[in-house]
Amino acid sequence: MEKENTSSEILPQSFELILGSFSPEDAKEIIMNLITGKIDFHKKRSFSNEIRFGEPDAYSENRIDQLTVSKNRMYDLIESASTQKKLLKITSNIEIELI
């Protein structure tokens, strides 16, 4: 007989998404693709909300602004590393839990 998994047995869980040292060029590609993907997700979500309900999704609009600021800050940091001919150590974890 199989034991049924409960949420406390499987969650929360953490996954290493990015772990390592990267050249500025590779770091830029990895990070910009991730953030651009998140921005695109929120743009689509907000647009869908606007079509269905006549107004953009306020949460998504706020996240777009926050992510754009983060994207610009990270871009500046990567450019600085490039100028200094330094590598970038990047660690990114995804944590998932039931709420």
Contact map, one row per residue, 1 for C-alpha under 8 A:
111000000000000000000000000000000000000000000000000000000000000000000000000000000000000000000000000
111100000000000000000000000000000000000000000000000000000000000000000000000000000000000000000000000
111110000000000000000000000000000000000000000000000000000000000000000000000000000000000000000000000
011111000000000000000000000000000000000000000000000000000000000000000000000000000000000000000000000
001111101100000000000000000000000000000000000000000000000000000000000000000000000000000000000000000
000111111100000000000000000000000000000000000000000000000000000000000000000000000000000000000000000
000011111110000000000000000000000000000000000000000000000000000000000000000000000000000000000000010
000001111111000000000000000000000000000000000000000000000000000000000000000000000000000000000000000
000011111110000000000000000000000000000000000000000000000000000000000000000000000000000000000000000
000011111111100000000000000000000000000000000000000000000000000000000000000000000000000000000000000
000000111111100000000000000000000000000000000000000000000000000000000000000000000000000000000001110
000000010111110000000000000000000000000000000000000000000000000000000000000000000000000000000011110
000000000111111000000000000000000000000000000000000000000000000000000000000000000000000000000011100
000000000001111100000000000000000000000000000000000000000000000000000000000000000000000000001111000
000000000000111110000000000000000000000000000000000000000000000000000000000000000000000000001110000
000000000000011111100000000000000000000000000000000000000000000000000000000000000000000000111100000
000000000000001111100000000000000000000000000000000000000000000000000000000000000000000000111100000
000000000000000111110000000000000000000000000000000000000000000000000000000000000000000001111000000
000000000000000111111000000000000000000000000000000000000000000000000000000000000000000011110000000
000000000000000001111100000000000000000000000000000000000000000000000000000000000000000011100000000
000000000000000000111110000000000000000000000000000000000000000000000000000000000000001111000000000
000000000000000000011111111000000000000000000000000000000000000000000000000000000000001111000000000
000000000000000000001111111000000000000000000000000000000000000000000000000000000100011100000000000
000000000000000000000111111100000000000000000000000000000000000000000000000001101100011100000000000
000000000000000000000111111110000000000000000000000000000000000000000000000000000100000000000000000
000000000000000000000111111111000000000000000000000000000000000000000000000000000000000000000000000
000000000000000000000111111111100000000000000000000000000000000000000000000001000000000101000000000
000000000000000000000001111111110000000000000000000000000000000000000000001001000000000000000000000
000000000000000000000000111111111000000000000000000000000000000000000000000000000000000000000000000
000000000000000000000000011111111100000000000000000000000000000000000000000000000000000000000000000
000000000000000000000000001111111110000000000000000000000000000000000000000000000000000000000000000
000000000000000000000000000111111111000000000000000000000000000000000010001000000000000000000000000
000000000000000000000000000011111111100000000000000000000000000000000000000000000000000000000000000
000000000000000000000000000001111111110000000000000000000000000000000000000000000000000000000000000
000000000000000000000000000000111111111000000000000000000000000000100010000000000000000000000000000
000000000000000000000000000000011111111100000000000000000000000000000000000000000000000000000000000
000000000000000000000000000000001111111110000000000000000000000000000000000000000000000000000000000
000000000000000000000000000000000111111111000000000000000000000000100000000000000000000000000000000
000000000000000000000000000000000011111111100000000000000000001100110000000000000000000000000000000
000000000000000000000000000000000001111111110000000000000000000000000000000000000000000000000000000
000000000000000000000000000000000000111111111000000000000000000000000000000000000000000000000000000
000000000000000000000000000000000000011111111100000000000001101100000000000000000000000000000000000
000000000000000000000000000000000000001111111110000000000001100100000000000000000000000000000000000
000000000000000000000000000000000000000111111111000000000000000000000000000000000000000000000000000
000000000000000000000000000000000000000011111111100000001001000000000000000000000000000000000000000
000000000000000000000000000000000000000001111111110000011101100000000000000000000000000000000000000
000000000000000000000000000000000000000000111111111000011000000000000000000000000000000000000000000
000000000000000000000000000000000000000000011111111100010000000000000000000000000000000000000000000
000000000000000000000000000000000000000000001111111111111000000000000000000000000000000000000000000
000000000000000000000000000000000000000000000111111111111000000000000000000000000000000000000000000
000000000000000000000000000000000000000000000011111111100000000000000000000000000000000000000000000
000000000000000000000000000000000000000000000001111111000000000000000000000000000000000000000000000
000000000000000000000000000000000000000000000000111111100000000000000000000000000000000000000000000
000000000000000000000000000000000000000000000000111111110000000000000000000000000000000000000000000
000000000000000000000000000000000000000000000000111011111000000000000000000000000000000000000000000
000000000000000000000000000000000000000000000111110001111100100000000000000000000000000000000000000
000000000000000000000000000000000000000000001110110000111111100000000000000000000000000000000000000
000000000000000000000000000000000000000000000100000000011111110000000000000000000000000000000000000
000000000000000000000000000000000000000000000000000000001111111000000000000000000000000000000000000
000000000000000000000000000000000000000001101100000000001111111100000000000000000000000000000000000
000000000000000000000000000000000000000001100100000000011111111110000000000000000000000000000000000
000000000000000000000000000000000000000000000000000000000111111111000000000000000000000000000000000
000000000000000000000000000000000000001001000000000000000011111111100000000000000000000000000000000
000000000000000000000000000000000000001001100000000000000001111111110000000000000000000000000000000
000000000000000000000000000000000000000000000000000000000000111111111000000000000000000000000000000
000000000000000000000000000000000000000000000000000000000000011111111100000000000000000000000000000
000000000000000000000000000000000010011000000000000000000000001111111110000000000000000000000000000
000000000000000000000000000000000000001000000000000000000000000111111111000000000000000000000000000
000000000000000000000000000000000000000000000000000000000000000011111111100000000000000000000000000
000000000000000000000000000000000000000000000000000000000000000001111111110000000000000000000000000
000000000000000000000000000000010010000000000000000000000000000000111111111000000000000000000000000
000000000000000000000000000000000000000000000000000000000000000000011111111100000000000000000000000
000000000000000000000000000000000000000000000000000000000000000000001111111110000000000000000000000
000000000000000000000000000000000000000000000000000000000000000000000111111111000000000000000000000
000000000000000000000000000100010000000000000000000000000000000000000011111111100000000000000000000
000000000000000000000000000000000000000000000000000000000000000000000001111111110000000000000000000
000000000000000000000000000000000000000000000000000000000000000000000000111111111000000000000000000
000000000000000000000001001100000000000000000000000000000000000000000000011111111100000100000000000
000000000000000000000001000000000000000000000000000000000000000000000000001111111110000000000000000
000000000000000000000000000000000000000000000000000000000000000000000000000111111111000000000000000
000000000000000000000001000000000000000000000000000000000000000000000000000011111111111100000000000
000000000000000000000011100000000000000000000000000000000000000000000000000001111111111000000000000
000000000000000000000000000000000000000000000000000000000000000000000000000000111111110000000000000
000000000000000000000000000000000000000000000000000000000000000000000000000000011111110000000000000
000000000000000000000000000000000000000000000000000000000000000000000000000000001111111000000000000
000000000000000000000011000000000000000000000000000000000000000000000000000000001111111100000000000
000000000000000000001111000000000000000000000000000000000000000000000000000000001100111110000000000
000000000000000000001111001000000000000000000000000000000000000000000000000001001000011111000000000
000000000000000000111100000000000000000000000000000000000000000000000000000000000000001111100000000
000000000000000001111100001000000000000000000000000000000000000000000000000000000000000111110000000
000000000000000111110000000000000000000000000000000000000000000000000000000000000000000011111000000
000000000000000111100000000000000000000000000000000000000000000000000000000000000000000001111100000
000000000000011111000000000000000000000000000000000000000000000000000000000000000000000000111110000
000000000000011110000000000000000000000000000000000000000000000000000000000000000000000000011111000
000000000001111000000000000000000000000000000000000000000000000000000000000000000000000000001111100
000000000011110000000000000000000000000000000000000000000000000000000000000000000000000000000111110
000000000011100000000000000000000000000000000000000000000000000000000000000000000000000000000011111
000000100011000000000000000000000000000000000000000000000000000000000000000000000000000000000001111
000000000000000000000000000000000000000000000000000000000000000000000000000000000000000000000000111
